[in-house]
Amino acid sequence: GWGPSGAEWNAIYNQAKMALCWSHSSDLSDRILASMATGCICLIDRGIRDLETLGFRENLHYLAFGDMYDLLEKARVGRDADFRAIVTERTKRQLDGHTWRDRVRQMVKEVGL
């Protein structure tokens, strides 16, 4: 197939310190959840929907940016040791419910089905 295999992606994510998650269609992709699960700092564009619905909070679980200048500033913040401690807490919280079954259950509850 095209691109890295699942095992290769795991190796890439596990070595990463930061992940840039930008979406031109404002969708929540598995790339975002996978990046969070590895413990790297996630720099996410403000247009991505549904993070709050899943219980993630800006500046607690991820850093959001609006433009390239904002992105550079958030990347500087992400290197800060205090923020790294926050990421550790985020990763523990995220792994507690990190299955597609858990996510679907949360979404169904949120929309009232």
C-alpha positions in Angstrom: 0.0 0.0 0.0 0.8 3.7 -0.1 2.7 5.2 2.9 4.0 3.7 6.1 2.4 0.6 7.6 0.7 0.7 11.0 3.9 -0.4 12.8 5.9 2.2 11.0 3.5 4.9 12.0 3.7 3.7 15.6 7.5 4.0 15.5 7.2 7.5 14.0 4.7 8.7 16.6 6.6 7.2 19.5 9.7 9.2 18.5 7.9 12.5 18.1 8.0 15.4 20.6 5.3 17.4 18.8 2.6 16.7 16.2 1.2 19.3 13.8 -2.5 18.4 13.2 -4.0 20.7 10.6 -7.1 19.9 8.7 -8.4 21.8 5.6 -11.9 20.3 6.2 -12.0 20.8 10.0 -12.4 17.1 10.6 -11.3 15.1 13.7 -9.0 12.5 12.3 -7.5 9.4 13.9 -4.1 11.2 13.4 -5.0 13.6 16.2 -6.1 10.9 18.6 -3.0 8.8 17.8 -0.7 11.8 18.3 -2.3 12.4 21.7 -2.0 8.8 22.7 1.8 8.8 22.2 2.4 11.6 24.6 3.6 14.2 22.1 2.5 17.8 22.2 -0.3 18.3 19.7 -0.5 21.6 17.9 -4.0 21.6 16.4 -5.6 24.2 14.2 -8.6 26.0 15.8 -11.0 24.9 13.0 -11.0 21.2 14.1 -14.4 20.3 15.5 -15.4 17.7 18.2 -12.4 17.9 20.5 -14.4 19.5 23.3 -17.2 16.9 22.7 -14.7 14.2 23.4 -13.5 15.9 26.6 -10.3 17.5 25.4 -9.6 21.1 26.5 -7.5 23.6 24.7 -4.3 24.5 26.7 -4.9 21.4 28.9 -4.8 18.6 26.4 -3.6 20.3 23.2 -2.4 23.7 22.0 -4.6 25.4 19.3 -3.3 27.8 16.7 -5.0 30.3 14.4 -2.2 31.3 12.0 1.4 30.6 11.4 2.7 33.2 13.9 0.4 31.7 16.5 1.7 28.2 15.6 5.3 29.3 16.1 4.4 30.7 19.5 2.6 27.6 20.6 5.6 25.5 19.5 7.7 27.5 21.8 5.2 27.0 24.7 5.1 23.3 23.9 8.9 22.9 24.6 8.3 24.3 28.2 8.9 21.7 30.9 5.7 22.7 32.8 3.6 22.0 29.7 5.3 18.6 29.3 3.8 17.7 32.7 0.4 18.7 31.5 0.9 16.4 28.4 1.6 13.5 30.7 -1.7 14.0 32.4 -3.5 14.4 29.1 -2.0 11.2 27.8 -3.2 9.2 30.9 -6.7 10.7 30.5 -6.8 9.9 26.8 -5.6 6.4 27.1 -8.3 5.6 29.7 -11.0 5.8 27.0 -9.0 5.4 23.8 -11.0 2.9 21.9 -13.3 3.5 18.9 -16.1 1.8 21.0 -15.5 4.4 23.8 -15.5 7.3 21.3 -18.7 6.1 19.5 -20.4 5.6 22.9 -19.5 9.2 23.8 -20.7 10.6 20.5 -24.0 8.7 20.7 -24.6 10.0 24.2 -23.7 13.5 23.1 -26.2 13.6 20.3 -28.9 11.9 22.4 -29.4 8.6 20.6 
